[in-house]
């Protein structure tokens, strides 16, 4: 807060204080207001000094309250900004701000007291006005008024009249007084009815505004319900998208971590350990396969000595380039020859010749022949022979005929 702002606030506060003093003087004048009999109308209609003072004091207090609220807000805003910066209370500027705050608080208390005094002054003024009206009625209808009263000449004339006329005048005076009282009561009731009508109109207007407010509230609630349902659906879809994105992100991070961190150790493990082990195992199985070739030849020769009924039935019908068509097995059975046994024997001789030769693998390793027993875990498939083979052949032939 700059010094110019402080001076401006102080000037406005001083002006508000002076205005409040003037309002207090008006309140004191209203409280001490005296009414002379006859200065007020009996019907309580029209404007007078009391109503003018009351309206003036009310407007003054209203304006003062508004100005005080504005000053409080400005001082609070400026104090908050200065406190957020580097202002301290022990500096000159901080002291001035504190003094302004104290003056505002004191002025607010003065306004509260002024409103209380204003209410008391209104009550006292109403009492004084009512007392003046009562005195006026007493002067109008009291037969024992003093010589300074305006009705004294009429009373003296009334005493000079005859007795019968006095009775008639007294009766007419009573009737007139009764009519005036009735008129006053009627005026009071009319004022009450006007007041009730105003209250009824205000209540009707308030009810109408309240109905419009409730209608607006219903529409607002329906719109809020629609908005909430839309938000719930959006939240569910957004949650699903977020979960899916998180899973994809985790998978991507895992792949990047594996590719950047664990890929080289894994490849090194495969290249240095698993690959040599695989080559060693493959070499061992290759050697074992070559060593068991002689045993397979023996098995083939034993199969060649079996009768044709117990041998495997084969009907090759494929013509390879440079070869002749193989004669069917049925024709061989008719001629009594055994071409299958001859083929098995030829295959055994060929395998023996290959076993004697050195086998060179693709990587340059030479496989040597070892006279070791065949792997006992290796099993040979046994085929059905004899009658079972014939039955299967007959069943297959029937299926083909069908």
C-alpha positions in Angstrom: 0.0 0.0 0.0 1.4 3.4 -1.0 1.2 6.5 1.1 -1.3 8.1 -1.3 -3.6 5.1 -0.9 -3.3 5.4 2.9 -4.1 9.1 2.8 -7.1 8.5 0.5 -8.5 5.8 2.9 -8.0 8.1 5.9 -9.8 11.0 4.2 -12.7 8.8 3.3 -12.8 7.4 6.8 -12.8 10.9 8.3 -15.6 12.0 5.9 -17.6 9.0 6.9 -17.1 9.8 10.6 -18.3 13.4 10.1 -21.4 12.1 8.3 -22.0 9.7 11.2 -21.9 12.6 13.6 -24.5 14.5 11.6 -26.7 11.4 11.6 -26.3 11.1 15.4 -27.5 14.7 15.7 -30.6 13.9 13.7 -31.3 10.9 15.9 -31.0 13.0 19.0 -33.3 15.6 17.4 -35.9 12.9 16.6 -35.7 11.5 20.2 -36.3 15.0 21.7 -38.9 16.1 19.2 -42.0 17.6 20.9 -45.3 18.1 19.2 -47.8 20.8 20.1 -51.5 19.9 20.3 -53.0 20.5 16.9 -49.8 20.2 15.0 -50.5 16.6 13.9 -53.6 15.4 12.2 -55.8 12.9 14.1 -55.9 10.6 11.1 -52.2 10.1 11.1 -52.1 10.9 7.4 -49.7 13.1 5.4 -46.0 13.9 6.1 -44.7 15.7 9.1 -41.4 16.5 10.8 -41.3 13.0 12.3 -41.6 11.1 9.0 -39.1 13.4 7.3 -36.5 12.9 10.0 -37.1 9.2 10.1 -36.6 8.8 6.4 -33.5 11.0 6.3 -31.9 9.1 9.2 -32.7 5.8 7.6 -31.1 6.8 4.3 -28.1 8.2 6.0 -27.5 5.0 8.0 -27.9 2.9 4.9 -25.4 4.9 2.9 -22.9 4.9 5.8 -23.2 1.1 6.1 -22.4 0.7 2.4 -19.5 3.0 2.6 -18.1 1.2 5.6 -18.3 -2.2 3.9 -16.5 -0.8 0.9 -13.7 0.7 3.1 -13.4 -2.6 5.0 -13.0 -4.6 1.8 -10.4 -2.2 0.4 -8.4 -2.2 3.6 -8.6 -6.0 3.8 -7.4 -6.4 0.2 -4.5 -4.0 0.5 -3.5 -5.5 3.9 -3.5 -9.0 2.4 -1.4 -7.9 -0.6 1.1 -6.2 1.6 1.3 -9.1 4.0 1.9 -11.4 1.0 4.8 -9.2 0.0 7.3 -8.2 2.7 5.3 -5.7 4.9 5.7 -6.1 8.6 3.6 -4.8 11.5 6.4 -3.0 13.2 7.1 -0.7 10.3 5.4 2.7 9.9 3.2 1.5 7.0 2.1 -1.5 9.1 1.2 0.7 12.0 -0.9 2.9 9.8 -2.7 -0.1 8.4 -3.4 -1.3 11.9 -4.7 2.1 13.0 -7.0 2.1 10.0 -8.3 -1.4 10.9 -8.9 -0.2 14.5 -10.8 2.9 13.3 -13.0 0.8 11.0 -13.8 -1.6 13.8 -14.7 1.3 16.1 -16.8 2.9 13.5 -18.7 -0.3 12.9 -19.5 -0.5 16.6 -20.7 3.2 16.5 -23.0 2.3 13.6 -24.5 -0.5 15.6 -25.1 1.8 18.6 -26.5 4.4 16.2 -29.1 2.0 14.9 -30.1 1.0 18.4 -30.4 4.7 19.3 -32.4 5.3 16.1 -34.9 2.6 17.1 -35.3 4.1 20.5 -35.7 7.6 19.0 -38.4 6.3 16.7 -40.3 4.8 19.7 -40.0 8.0 21.7 -41.1 10.1 18.8 -44.2 7.9 18.3 -45.0 8.3 21.9 -44.7 12.0 21.7 -46.9 12.2 18.7 -49.5 10.0 20.3 -49.4 12.1 23.4 -49.9 15.3 21.3 -52.9 13.7 19.6 -54.4 12.7 23.0 -53.9 16.3 24.2 -55.6 17.6 21.1 -58.6 15.3 21.6 -58.8 16.4 25.2 -58.8 20.0 24.1 -61.6 19.3 21.6 -63.9 17.3 23.8 -63.1 18.5 27.3 -65.8 20.8 28.7 -63.5 22.0 31.5 -60.9 23.7 29.3 -59.3 26.8 30.7 -59.8 30.4 29.4 -56.9 30.1 27.0 -58.6 27.4 25.0 -60.1 28.2 21.7 -63.4 26.6 22.6 -63.9 28.9 25.7 -66.1 31.4 23.8 -68.3 28.7 22.5 -68.6 27.3 26.0 -69.6 30.7 27.4 -72.2 31.0 24.7 -73.5 27.6 25.6 -73.9 28.5 29.2 -75.9 31.6 28.1 -78.3 29.4 26.1 -81.5 28.1 27.6 -81.6 24.7 29.2 -83.4 22.9 26.4 -80.9 24.2 23.9 -78.1 23.1 26.2 -79.4 19.6 26.2 -79.8 19.6 22.4 -76.3 21.0 22.0 -74.9 18.4 24.4 -76.6 15.6 22.6 -75.4 16.9 19.2 -71.9 17.3 20.7 -72.0 13.7 21.9 -73.2 12.5 18.5 -70.5 14.5 16.8 -67.8 13.1 19.2 -69.2 9.6 18.6 -69.1 10.1 14.8 -65.6 11.4 15.0 -64.5 8.4 17.1 -66.2 6.2 14.6 -64.5 7.9 11.7 -61.1 7.6 13.5 -61.7 3.9 14.0 -62.7 3.5 10.4 -59.6 5.3 9.3 -57.5 3.0 11.5 -59.2 -0.1 10.1 -58.7 1.2 6.6 -55.0 1.8 7.3 -54.8 -1.7 8.7 -56.6 -3.2 5.7 -54.2 -1.3 3.3 -51.3 -2.6 5.3 -52.7 -6.1 5.2 -53.2 -5.7 1.4 -49.6 -4.7 1.0 -48.4 -7.6 3.0 -50.6 -9.9 1.0 -49.3 -8.5 -2.3 -45.7 -8.9 -1.1 -46.4 -12.5 0.0 -48.0 -13.3 -3.4 -45.0 -11.8 -5.2 -42.6 -13.8 -2.9 -44.6 -17.0 -3.5 -44.5 -16.4 -7.3 -40.7 -15.8 -7.1 -40.3 -18.9 -5.0 -42.3 -21.0 -7.5 -40.1 -19.8 -10.3 -37.0 -20.5 -8.2 -38.3 -24.1 -7.6 -39.0 -24.6 -11.3 -35.5 -23.4 -12.1 -34.2 -25.7 -9.4 -36.0 -28.7 -10.9 -34.6 -28.0 -14.3 -31.2 -27.6 -12.8 -31.5 -30.9 -11.0 -32.5 -32.7 -14.2 -29.6 -31.2 -16.0 -27.3 -32.1 -13.2 -28.6 -35.7 -13.3 -27.9 -35.9 -17.0 -24.5 -34.4 -16.6 -23.7 -36.8 -13.8 -24.7 -39.8 -15.9 -22.6 -38.5 -18.8 -19.7 -38.0 -16.4 -20.0 -41.5 -15.0 -20.0 -43.0 -18.5 -17.0 -40.9 -19.5 -15.2 -41.9 -16.3 -15.7 -45.6 -17.1 -14.5 -45.2 -20.6 -11.6 -43.1 -19.5 -10.7 -45.6 -16.8 -10.7 -48.4 -19.4 -8.5 -46.4 -21.7 -6.1 -45.5 -18.9 -5.8 -49.1 -17.7 -5.2 -50.2 -21.3 -2.6 -47.5 -21.7 -0.9 -48.5 -18.5 -0.7 -52.1 -19.5 0.7 -51.1 -22.9 3.2 -48.8 -21.2 4.3 -51.6 -18.8 4.7 -54.0 -21.7 6.7 -51.4 -23.7 8.9 -50.7 -20.7 9.5 -54.4 -20.1 10.4 -54.9 -23.7 12.7 -51.9 -23.7 14.3 -53.1 -20.4 14.8 -56.6 -21.8 16.1 -55.3 -25.1 18.4 -52.7 -23.7 19.6 -54.4 -20.5 19.1 -58.2 -20.6 19.4 -58.8 -24.4 23.2 -58.8 -24.5 23.6 -61.1 -21.4 21.0 -63.5 -22.8 22.6 -63.6 -26.2 26.0 -64.0 -24.6 24.6 -66.9 -22.5 23.1 -68.5 -25.7 26.3 -68.0 -27.7 28.8 -69.2 -25.0 26.9 -71.9 -23.2 23.8 -73.2 -25.0 25.2 -73.2 -28.5 28.3 -75.3 -27.6 26.1 -77.6 -25.6 23.7 -78.0 -28.5 26.6 -78.7 -30.9 28.0 -81.3 -28.4 24.7 -83.0 -28.0 24.1 -83.0 -31.7 27.5 -84.5 -32.4 26.9 -87.2 -29.8 23.6 -88.2 -31.3 25.2 -88.2 -34.8 28.0 -90.5 -33.6 25.5 -92.8 -31.9 23.4 -92.9 -35.1 26.4 -94.0 -37.3 27.4 -96.6 -34.7 24.0 -98.2 -34.8 24.0 -98.6 -38.6 25.5 -102.1 -38.4 22.8 -103.2 -36.1 20.1 -101.9 -38.4 21.7 -103.9 -41.2 21.5 -107.0 -39.1 17.8 -106.3 -38.4 17.2 -105.8 -42.2 18.8 -109.1 -43.0 16.7 -110.9 -40.4 13.6 -109.3 -41.9 14.7 -110.5 -45.4 14.4 -114.2 -44.2 10.9 -113.8 -43.1 8.1 -115.3 -45.3 6.1 -113.0 -47.5 3.0 -113.3 -45.4 4.7 -111.8 -42.3 6.5 -109.1 -44.2 5.4 -105.5 -44.7 3.1 -105.1 -47.7 4.2 -102.2 -49.9 2.9 -101.2 -53.3 5.1 -98.3 -54.6 3.8 -96.7 -57.7 6.0 -93.6 -58.1 8.2 -93.3 -61.1 11.5 -91.5 -60.4 13.5 -89.9 -63.3 15.9 -92.5 -64.8 14.1 -95.4 -63.2 11.6 -97.9 -64.3 8.2 -98.5 -62.8 8.2 -100.8 -59.8 6.2 -103.9 -60.3 3.4 -104.4 -57.8 3.8 -106.8 -54.9 1.0 -109.1 -56.1 2.8 -109.8 -59.3 6.0 -110.6 -57.4 4.1 -113.0 -55.2 2.8 -114.8 -58.3 6.3 -115.2 -59.8 7.7 -116.3 -56.4 10.4 -113.7 -56.3 11.3 -111.5 -53.2 12.2 -108.0 -54.5 11.7 -106.5 -51.0 14.3 -108.7 -49.4 16.7 -107.8 -52.2 16.1 -104.1 -51.7 16.7 -104.5 -47.9 19.9 -106.4 -48.5 21.1 -103.7 -50.9 20.3 -101.0 -48.4 22.3 -102.9 -45.7 25.3 -103.2 -48.0 25.1 -99.6 -48.9 24.9 -98.6 -45.2 28.0 -100.7 -44.4 29.9 -99.1 -47.2 28.9 -95.7 -46.0 29.9 -96.7 -42.4 33.4 -97.4 -43.7 33.7 -94.0 -45.3 34.5 -91.0 -43.3 31.6 -88.6 -42.8 32.4 -84.9 -42.8 29.8 -82.5 -41.2 28.9 -79.1 -42.5 31.1 -77.3 -39.9 34.2 -79.4 -41.0 34.0 -82.0 -38.2 34.9 -85.5 -39.2 32.7 -88.2 -37.7 34.5 -91.4 -36.8 33.0 -94.8 -36.4 32.9 -96.3 -32.9 32.1 -99.9 -32.0 29.9 -99.0 -29.2 26.6 -100.7 -28.3 23.5 -99.0 -29.7 21.5 -96.7 -27.5 19.2 -99.0 -25.4 16.6 -96.2 -25.1 16.1 -96.0 -28.9 13.1 -98.1 -29.9 12.1 -99.5 -33.3 8.6 -99.3 -34.5 7.0 -102.7 -35.0 4.5 -103.2 -37.7 1.6 -105.5 -37.7 2.2 -108.6 -39.8 0.4 -111.8 -40.9 -3.3 -112.0 -40.6 -3.7 -108.6 -39.0 -2.0 -106.9 -42.1 -4.2 -109.0 -44.4 -7.4 -108.0 -42.4 -6.4 -104.3 -42.6 -5.8 -104.6 -46.3 -9.2 -106.3 -46.9 -10.9 -103.6 -44.9 -9.2 -100.9 -46.8 -10.2 -102.6 -50.1 -13.8 -102.7 -49.0 -13.8 -99.1 -48.1 -12.3 -98.3 -51.5 -15.0 -100.3 -53.2 -17.7 -98.4 -51.3 
